[in-house]
Amino acid sequence: MASNNLSPWKTIPVECANYVKDYMMGRAYKIDVERVSKEAGIYAKSVQLGGDGKDVWVFNVDETLLSNLPYYVEHGYGYDSDS
């Protein structure tokens, strides 16, 4: 079941805030970030370049290269809509 099929949320439900906080501040989030980073590195090393100097990497900076953790900390882990 997808979490976005229940309501068009502007924030996460208040009862979920502590779960999000516990995940993002705990060991599981760090492990997930390390795993994604490792997989991205493995993928990058597997790409065959054309050899003509015209190959380019394009990153979606808002989610690919930056952590959302500071935002979540400042906004009640997704619950605070006033900030």
VENURKA-V410045 format. One record per run of one state. SS is the DSSP state (2 for helix, 1 for strand, 0 for the rest). FROM is the first residue (numbers start at 1). LEN is the number of residues. Records with the same first field share a line. If there is no record, write none. Layout:
SS: FROM-LEN, FROM-LEN
//
This chain:
0: 1-2, 6-8, 26-1, 47-14, 66-3, 75-1, 79-5
2: 3-3, 14-12, 27-20, 61-5, 69-6, 76-3
//
